[in-house]
Amino acid sequence: MKIAKIIEVKGKKHSPIFILKNIPEINAGKRPEFITLDKKGYFLIKVEKGFIYAGQVNKKNEMFRIIKGKNADDICHEMINRKWITRLDHAAYLGSELKKAELFLNKKIKKYVQE
């Protein structure tokens, strides 16, 4: 089956997308309660003075670097570009948490507490 229109993203046209027949539809499972820590450390996130701050903490519980920004995408991309994250599940978690912090920064939610 071919989609009738060409998808446009930020003014760029993409090729038509074909949807194959009988493709599997997978129900997402829940996030596991036990997490495997990233070997490069974990991040503590806070919103303060108009910025989102994410401090990276090592295995000795020492915060050794901080990144700040105004939106989740910029912070996530910078963390990934600098190779501060080694696990995909950690990157997904950070993206979710940083987006919640951004919503709080922009007053779309009333409270932000890192999970």
DRENZATI-607857 format. One record per residue: x, y, z of N, C-alpha, C in turn; residue in three letters. Coordinates in steps of 0.001 Angstrom, whole numbers, plus 524288, in hexadecimal, padded with zeros to 5 digits. Each point is the difference from the previous one (the first is absolute). Example, Ala and Ser with C-alpha at 12.3 -4.5 7.8 and 13.67 -1.06 7.14 Angstrom:
// DRENZATI-607857
  n.c1  n.c2  n.c3 ca.c1 ca.c2 ca.c3  c.c1  c.c2  c.c3 resn
 83386 7E9C6 81E78 7FC86 804A6 80000 80384 804B0 80000  ala
 7FEA2 8041A 7FD30 80334 804A6 8003C 7FCFE 80442 802DA  ser
//
This chain:
// DRENZATI-607857
  n.c1  n.c2  n.c3 ca.c1 ca.c2 ca.c3  c.c1  c.c2  c.c3 resn
 8035C 7FB6C 80000 7FCA4 80494 80000 8038B 804D5 80000  met
 7FEC4 803BA 7FCE3 80317 804C9 7FF9A 7FCF7 80473 80286  lys
 802B4 8031E 80320 7FD7C 8048B 80261 7FEFF 80409 7FBBB  ile
 7FB6B 80264 8002D 7FE47 80389 7FBD8 80335 804F9 7FF9F  ala
 8021B 801DD 80447 802DD 804F0 7FFAB 805B0 7FF39 80189  lys
 80322 803AB 7FE75 80583 7FFEE 8016B 8008F 802EF 80525  ile
 802D2 7FDAC 80392 800B4 80261 80527 803B8 8049E 7FF84  ile
 7FE93 8045D 80264 8034B 8049E 7FFFD 801BC 80138 80588  glu
 8050F 800B8 800B4 80224 8015D 80517 80378 804C2 7FF4F  val
 7FEB4 80429 802B1 80310 804D7 7FFCC 80162 8018B 7FA66  lys
 7FC1F 7FFC5 7FC88 800C8 801C9 7FAAE 802C1 7FC2B 7FC69  gly
 8018F 7FB70 801F8 802A6 7FC1E 7FCC0 7FC23 7FBBF 7FE82  lys
 8003F 7FE42 7FB27 7FC8E 7FBCC 7FE3C 802E1 7FAD2 8006E  lys
 7FD15 7FC09 80196 8021E 7FABF 8006F 7FD7E 7FC8D 7FBE2  his
 80272 7FBA9 7FEEB 7FDCC 7FC32 7FC59 7FB00 7FDC1 8023A  ser
 7FC97 7FE00 7FC99 7FB36 7FD81 801ED 80158 7FB71 8039C  pro
 7FCB8 7FF17 803C5 800C2 7FBB5 803B0 7FC4C 7FB9D 7FE86  ile
 801FA 7FB44 7FFC0 7FCDD 7FB6B 7FEC8 7FF27 7FCE6 80501  phe
 7FB25 7FEBD 80137 7FEC3 7FCD4 80492 7FF2E 7FA6B 7FE24  ile
 8034A 7FC73 801C8 7FFA3 7FA8D 7FE66 7FB45 7FD6A 80270  leu
 7FE16 7FBE4 7FD81 7FB8B 7FD19 80212 801CA 7FC8A 80484  lys
 7FC75 7FF10 8039E 800DA 7FC5B 80459 804C2 8014F 8035C  asn
 800E2 804FF 800EA 80462 8015F 8036A 7FE68 7FF1E 805AD  ile
 803AF 7FE40 8033F 7FEA0 7FEF5 80575 7FF14 8050D 802FE  pro
 7FC61 7FFBB 8039B 7FEEE 80462 80381 80164 7FE20 8057B  glu
 803B9 8028C 80271 80216 7FE42 80502 7FE12 80395 80450  ile
 7FDF6 7FDB5 80429 7FE75 80307 80496 804D8 80124 80340  asn
 800AD 804E0 8017B 80480 80182 80326 7FF80 7FDC6 8057C  ala
 80454 7FE09 801FF 8001B 7FE15 8055A 8013A 80475 803BB  gly
 7FFA4 7FEE9 804F4 80143 803F4 803F5 805E5 80045 800C4  lys
 801CF 80484 801A3 8057F 800B0 8013E 8014E 7FC9C 804B9  arg
 8045D 7FD2C 7FFE1 80152 7FCB4 80480 800FD 80350 804E0  pro
 7FEAC 7FDDA 80481 800DA 802DF 804E1 805CA 8003E 80158  glu
 802E9 7FBE0 7FED7 8059E 7FFF4 800FC 802C0 8022F 7FB3A  phe
 80399 80384 800DB 802D8 8024C 7FB9E 805C2 7FE74 80048  ile
 80264 7FF9D 7FB84 8059E 7FF2E 7FFA8 8026C 8055F 7FF4D  thr
 8037B 8016D 80389 80253 80536 7FFBE 803AF 8007C 7FB57  leu
 80018 80494 7FDCB 8038A 8014B 7FBBF 80584 80034 80238  asp
 803C1 7FDA7 7FD57 80560 7FFE3 801FD 8026C 80574 8004C  lys
 7FDD6 803BC 7FD1F 80217 80559 8002E 7FD78 80349 80441  lys
 7FC3A 7FDBD 802D8 7FD90 802D0 80453 7FA4B 8012E 7FF02  gly
 7FDA5 80279 803E0 7FA7B 8017B 7FF9E 7FF94 805EB 80066  tyr
 7FB53 8020D 7FEE8 7FF2D 805A9 7FFF9 7FBDE 80187 803F8  phe
 800F1 80447 802A6 7FC1D 8027E 8035C 7FE2F 804EA 7FD2E  leu
 7FAE4 80095 7FFA3 7FDB5 8043A 7FCE5 7FD08 803BA 8038A  ile
 800B8 8051A 7FF0A 7FCED 803F1 802D0 7FEE7 8048E 7FC58  lys
 7FC06 802F5 80164 7FE9B 804BC 7FD21 800D3 80486 803B9  val
 80317 803DB 7FE3C 8013E 80465 8036F 801B4 804AD 7FCB4  glu
 7FE4C 80497 8018B 801A1 804EC 7FD92 7FF6A 7FFF5 7FA10  lys
 7FBB0 7FDC6 7FE11 7FEDE 80019 7FA73 802EA 7FC08 7FCB2  gly
 80282 7FC2F 80275 802E3 7FC00 7FD24 7FED0 7FA97 80228  phe
 800E3 7FC17 7FCB6 7FFFD 7FA8D 801A7 805B7 7FE90 800CE  ile
 8013B 7FDE0 80488 80547 7FE41 80140 7FFFD 7FA14 80084  tyr
 803FA 7FD74 7FDD5 800B5 7FA5F 800AB 805A8 7FF22 8019F  ala
 800AE 7FE1C 804CA 80538 7FEFD 80207 80135 7FA36 7FFB6  gly
 80485 7FEB0 7FDBD 80178 7FA7A 7FF93 802FC 7FE5C 804E0  gln
 7FE89 7FB6D 8020C 8021E 7FDFA 804E8 802A4 7FAC6 7FEE6  val
 804C6 7FF4D 80225 802DC 7FB21 7FF19 7FEB0 7FBDB 80420  asn
 802B6 7FB8B 7FFC0 7FEF5 7FBA0 80391 80138 8014B 805B0  lys
 80339 803FD 800E7 80145 801AE 8055A 7FC28 8041E 801F3  lys
 7FBC7 800D2 7FD0C 7FC06 803F5 80131 80235 80588 8001A  asn
 803AC 8010D 7FC72 80247 80535 7FF6B 7FDED 80266 7FAEC  glu
 7FD99 8048D 80071 7FE4B 802B5 7FB46 804D7 80270 7FD8F  met
 8010E 7FE9B 7FB18 804DC 801BE 7FD9A 7FF45 8036F 7FB2C  phe
 7FB22 800AA 7FE3D 7FF01 803BC 7FBC6 7FA31 80148 7FFDD  arg
 7FEE5 8049E 7FDF3 7FA9C 801E7 7FFAA 7FF23 80228 7FA86  ile
 7FB8C 7FEC9 7FDE8 7FE5B 8024C 7FB06 7FAFA 802FE 8010F  ile
 7FF62 8047F 7FD7F 7FB2C 80300 800B3 7FDF1 801AC 7FAB8  lys
 7FAEC 800C0 7FFCE 7FD8A 801BA 7FB2F 7FA62 8017D 800FB  gly
 7FD68 801B0 7FBE5 7FA8D 801B7 80065 7FC2B 7FBE3 7FE0B  lys
 801F3 7FBFD 7FD28 7FC5E 7FBFD 7FE21 80283 7FA99 80009  asn
 7FCA7 7FC1A 8005D 801AD 7FA93 80089 80320 7FE22 7FB43  ala
 7FE49 80164 7FB57 802A4 7FE22 7FB43 805B1 801B9 7FFD4  asp
 800FD 804FA 80111 8055E 801F9 7FFD0 80370 7FD41 80405  asp
 7FDFD 7FF4F 804B3 80309 7FD77 80423 80118 7FA53 7FE8D  ile
 7FC02 7FD2A 7FE44 800B2 7FA7D 7FE7C 803FB 7FF70 7FB9C  cys
 7FF79 80331 7FBF9 8039F 7FF9B 7FB97 80597 80136 801AE  his
 800A9 803C7 80374 80543 80146 801DF 8024D 7FB78 80323  glu
 7FCD7 7FD95 80360 801CE 7FB72 80306 801AC 7FB90 7FC5D  met
 7FCDD 7FF04 7FC00 8012B 7FBC5 7FC56 804D3 8014D 7FCC1  ile
 8005A 804CC 7FE00 8048E 80194 7FCE3 8050D 7FF9D 80316  asn
 7FFBD 8011C 80508 804AC 7FFB7 80353 800F9 7FA7E 80218  arg
 7FC86 7FC52 7FE95 8007A 7FA87 8019D 7FFE9 7FF62 805F1  lys
 7FC83 802EC 80293 7FF57 7FFA8 805A9 7FC31 7FBB1 80184  trp
 7FD6E 7FD9D 7FC1A 7FC19 7FBF1 800F1 8018D 7FB3E 7FCC3  ile
 7FFE9 7FB5D 80271 8017D 7FB48 7FD20 7FB71 7FC46 7FF27  thr
 7FBB7 800C0 802C4 7FB99 7FC55 7FFBE 7FB3E 80296 7FD77  arg
 7FD72 7FD25 7FC78 7FB59 80218 7FD6C 7FB8F 800E0 803D9  leu
 7FF66 7FC74 803CE 7FBCF 800B8 803D5 800F7 804D3 80356  asp
 804F2 80133 80107 8015C 804B0 802F9 7FEBC 804E6 7FCD3  his
 80146 7FFDE 7FAF4 7FECE 80473 7FC93 7FA1C 800E8 7FFB2  ala
 7FCF9 7FBC0 7FF9A 7FA47 8007F 7FFC3 7FDE2 80248 80510  ala
 801FD 7FE1F 80469 7FE51 801FF 8051C 80150 805CE 8007B  tyr
 804CF 80174 7FE96 80193 8057D 80065 7FCB4 80379 7FC76  leu
 7FED0 7FE29 7FB55 7FCA5 80307 7FC81 7FAB7 80112 80270  gly
 7FDCA 7FC02 80273 7FAEB 8008B 8028E 8004B 803C6 8049D  ser
 803F2 7FF5E 80347 80094 80361 80498 80128 805A5 7FE77  glu
 80368 800B8 7FC34 8014A 80550 7FE50 7FB4B 802AB 7FD80  leu
 7FCB4 7FD08 7FD4B 7FB45 80243 7FDB4 7FC49 801C3 80450  lys
 7FF87 7FCE8 80436 7FCBA 801A4 8046C 8023B 804EC 80284  lys
 80527 8004B 80081 80276 804AE 8022E 7FEF5 804BA 7FC7D  ala
 8001B 7FF33 7FAE3 7FEDB 8043B 7FC4E 7FA58 801D4 80086  glu
 7FC5F 7FC5E 800A0 7FA81 80174 800C1 7FF5D 80345 804EF  leu
 802C1 7FE95 8041F 7FFCF 8030F 804D4 80263 8056C 7FF21  phe
 80471 80031 7FD5C 80294 804FC 7FEDD 7FC58 803A7 7FD05  leu
 7FD0E 7FDD4 7FC62 7FC67 8031A 7FCCD 7FA8F 80079 80262  asn
 7FF8F 7FE88 804F7 7FB2E 8008F 80313 7FB5E 7FCF1 7FDC3  lys
 80122 7FB9E 7FD71 7FBD5 7FCA6 7FDEC 7FE58 7FBE3 80402  lys
 8036E 7FEFE 803CC 7FE9E 7FCB3 80473 801A6 802DF 804EC  ile
 7FD84 7FEBE 80466 800CA 80303 804CC 804AD 7FE4D 80339  lys
 801E7 7FB35 7FF24 8041F 7FDF9 8035E 8037B 7FC50 7FCE3  lys
 80515 8000A 80130 80385 7FC2C 7FDAB 80315 7FD5B 80455  tyr
 7FF8C 7FAE1 8003B 80323 7FCCC 80389 80228 7FB90 7FCB6  val
 80520 7FF62 7FFFF 8026B 7FBE0 7FCE5 7FE80 7FAA5 8021F  gln
 7FE7D 7FC7B 7FC79 7FEA9 7FAA5 80191 804DB 7FCB4 8006B  glu
//
